[in-house]
């Protein structure tokens, strides 16, 4: 059996408007199973992670997938099977990370400084998802494997 490996397009360019919001540091879009589909960092950042490398974005993507799956499991435990998880927020002493559903099989993650306007960030994330959600969707790979 021979497999075909294709390179996924980098969708980071779509995330640039999010990093123009004051206090937003990084944005990443990931597949449901943790593959990085694209990432971008705000310009002129300082601190321990001034710009996400591909390796750091891939690690963030895996963490995002784990957190969203944990959120889904928690929601099902509390509200029953089939409950949809819309957003997750992680607050640290250094800032926030907000994860949201971004289309079929895709999630969007944004890291901010502690003083960022999280209402504005969440709103802009939803606008971005509505605007370009079809590009942020990641179909299950089983269908792709069946087509090859």
N, C-alpha and C positions, 0 to 999 in steps of 0.2 A: 504494500500500500504506500503510495507516494502522497505526501502532503504539499500544499502550496503555502508558502509564507509570503504574505504581502505586507508592505509597510503601511501602517495607518497614517493618514494625513495628520499633521500637527495643527490642532485647532486653537493654539495659544493666541493667535492674532485676534480671535473673537473676544477674548477676555480683556484686552487692553482697556476698554472703557471702565471696567471695574477698578483697575489700578489707578485711575485718574481721580477716584473719590478720595478725599482727604482721610488719611489714616489706614487705607487699604495697602497692605504690603505685598501679598501674593494671591494669585488665583490659579486654580487647577481644575480641569475637567477630566473625569475618570470614568471608565466603564464600571459596571456593577461589580465585576469580579476583580477590580483593582488595577487595570491597565491605564497608564497615563495616556490621555488623548491630546492633551495640550496643557501648557502652563505659561505663566508670565509673572514677572515681578515688577513692582513699581520702580521708577527710575530714582536714582540718587538716594538709595536707602543706606542706612548704616546699622550696625548691630551684628549679632552673631550670624544671622542669615540675611545678608544684604541682597542676595540674588539667588533664587533657587536654581541649582544645577539640575541637569536631567536626572542624576542619581537621587538627589533629594526630592525632586518632584515624583519620581517613581516610588520612593518610600512613603511620601505623603499620600499618593494614590492608593497604596496598599492599606495604609491606616484609615483612609476615608472609607474604603470598602468594608473594612472590619467594623468601623463605627456605625456605618449605615445598616449593616447586617445586625449588629447588636441592637440598634434602635428598632429595627423591624421586629426582631424577636421579643423585645421588651413590650412593644405595642401589641403584639399578638397575645402575649401573656396577660396583659392588663385589659385589652379591649376585644379580644377574639381574633381568630384567623381572618385574613383578608384585609386587615386594617392597613391603610396606606400611611407611611411615614413621610411627612412633607419636609421637615427641617430638623436639624440637630445643631445645637450650639455648645461649644466647649469654651469655657472661660478659664483663663490662666492669669497669673499675676503680671504677665507680659502682654496680654491681649486676648483676642477672641478668634475662634475658628468657627465659621458657619458653613454647614453642609446643607444642600438642598437637592431635591430631585430635579433632573435636567433633561428629561426625555426618556424614551424607552431604553432602559439599561444603562443610563448615564447619571452621574452626579456632578455637582459643581461645588467646589470648596473655596472659601475665601478666608485669608488670615488678615487680621487687622491689629492696629495698635490699640491699647486700652481705652484711649479717648475717642475712638471712631464712633460716629453716629450709626449704631447698629440697625436702627429702623431704616435709615437711608440705604445702608448697605444691603439689607434684606430686600427692600423694595427694588433697588436697581438689579439685584440678582434675578428677581422674578421677572422684571421687564426684559432682561437679557434672555432668559430662558424662553419667554413667550415669543421673542423676536427671532431667535435663532435655534429654537429647540430641536428642529428637525436635523440640524447639523450636529447637535450635541448628543443625539441618540446613538446608541450602540446596540445593534441587533445581536441576539445570541449567536455565538460562533457555531453552534450545532447546525444551524441552517446553512451557514457558509460551507461547512464541511460536507454537508449533504449535496451541495451544488457542485463540488469538485470531483 
